[in-house]
Amino acid sequence: MPVESGNRRGPLFGFGFGPLLLAVIIGLGLWSITAALGGASSGSFAPLFQAYDRIRAYFYPPERVDEQELIYGAIRGMVEELDDPYSRFLTPEEYQRFNVHLEGEFVGIGVQIEVREGKLIVVAPLEGSPAERAGIRAGDVILEIDGRSTEGITLEEAVELLRGEEGTPVRLKVQHEDGTIEEITVVRERIEIEPVSYRLLGEGIGYLKISTFNRKTAEEARLALEDLIEHYRVQGLILDLRNNAGGLLEQALEVASQFVDEGPLLLIKDRFGSRYRYSEGNDWPNLPLAVLINQGTASAAEILAGAIQDHQMGVLVGRRSFGKGVIQTPFTLGDGSAVILTTAEYFTPNGRRVQTVGLLPDIPVEDPEEQLEAAREWVEAHLGRLCPCPPDDRGREALLPLSRQG
């Protein structure tokens, strides 16, 4: 699930590497792979090579025939035919920008976006970003970018339009979840993503916010928990995953191990079968834990929240999560370009589906202003105890929105 300026942000992503025929096509060149496949005159690839040959031989004007662009166009066409909003082709320059996001710094407006059912959706604005300050919200539909309609737009096209020089404005027409349409101008900035922040929140309660899962997240989360638990001696925790649109799968699993001390963290299903990924264990007691989620909690953040919920290591508080339950893998091609493909679907440890469904909170609280207070009330009521916290132990009253609790 990409961040607008070059991570899905990414998405949202489970990264891995493997062989791919397209890498051979780029690495050896179109004609050498033709020979490797037995020539262009036979086989399922014959029409592709025949069309390429006719273009090279007859298209006018010939100076517009760019071999690299023809190859990239063929790859894009194959990926688009998959009809999958998360699979895409990246040029070397686009893939380089994509990787920069994983280091946590870029120039842009600071929104995580995806295309769903033909609409360009804001999964979440980054905390403190120009987009958030300007009023962009999780769940907004971006209808226009600088006057250009986003109907039929691809993720990479949207990223390119939202990207730009630091200090320059971009004008967006957005539709909020309540149906209102608003034009918002956002000025691009250099954004440094700090994936983890923490503080004390009242007597004996620690507050930990994870904004994204980049290459620094797991280590920073471990250090934050160590400080809160061993130095400040907190007796309960609040984990804030609101507007966390995901990131690297392995980072999410490392963090999940800190809250789920044993057992499976998720179930992965791909074309080769099914397999579980398991906790590596943690170093501290399972303190009472409330996890804040909302409609901007997606992908890797849902993996973490789902594992906590299934193992009853805490309660989920807030709104239903976004519902991105598929994993993408980047495959680097010979010239530095890449195809990012959906390679698996994941389920919670108990086998619950996340894709398009999301996670339901144990304590539903619609009003964002009330969510943190509801989480704190639950943790305060359970101080001095350890999880697992079975459903019967959570109390019937806790399942009501805060506004209905006396």
ABEGO torsion letter per residue (X at the ends): XBBAAXXBBAEBBBBBBBBBAAAAAAAAEAAAAAAAAGEAABEAAAAAAAAAAAAAAABOBAAABBAAAAAAAAAAAAAAAAGBAABBBBBAAAAAAAAAAAAGBBBEAGBBBBBBGGBBBBABBBBGBAAAAAGBBBGBBBABBGGBBABGBBAAAAAAAABEBBGBBBBBBBBBAAGBBBBBBBBBBBBBBBABBBBBBEBGBBBBBBABBBAAAAAAAAAAAAAAAAAAGBABBBBBABGBAEEBAAAAAAAAAAABABEBABBBBBAAEBBBBBBAEBABBBBBBBBBBBAABBEAAAAAAAAAAAAGAEBBBEBBBAGBABBBBBBBBAAGBBBBBBABBBBBAAGBBABGAEBBBABBBABAAAAAAAAAAAAAAABGBBOBBBAAAAEAAAABBAAABX
